[in-house]
Amino acid sequence: MSIREKLLTKWLTHPPKLAPIHEVEGVIEWAVNELGFVITNRKGSHIKLFHDKLRDHDEFDGGLGSFDVCILGGQRVKGCYLELLSLAIDEVRKGK
């Protein structure tokens, strides 16, 4: 199991309170390049991601297929956003 897989499993089952931004950006970059996620907006402390396979899932903007990852102080990401990111990746991978 790769480091990324271990991170995603950890974030989905037992998300930490905070995670360093470099870990999260690495996973987001992989999701964009390998799974087809799209960064629709990146302003300040928010990264907005979209994937067509997330439509009709209420967790992702009421079924629109997008969600935010918020960065605290430019250095860390809260566990609730880690859980949402890993859930989104899991849903997209199931749909492949």
Residue, then its C-alpha position, 0 to 999 in steps of 0.5 A: m500500500s502506497i503512502r497516498e493510500k495509507l493517508l486516504t484510508k487514515w483520513l476516511t476512517h480516523p481523520p486527524k484534527l489537522a494535516p500539513i498542507h503539503e500532504v493535502e496538496g500532493v493528494i489533490e495533485w494526484a486526484v487531478n492528474e490521475l482521477g480527473f478532478v478539476i480545480t474550479n477555483r483557488k482563492g486564498s484559503h479555499i480550494k474548490l474541486f469538482h468531479d462529474k461522478l460526484r453529481d447527485h451526492d448530497e455531500f458535494d454541494g447538494g448534488l452539484g459535484s463540487f466541494d471545498v478544501c479550506i486551509l488554515g493559516g496557509q499551512r494546515v487543513k482541518g480533519c473534516y475537509l480531509e474526510l470529505l476529500s477522501l470520501a470524494i476520491d473513494e466515490v470516484r474510484k468506485g465509479k470507475 
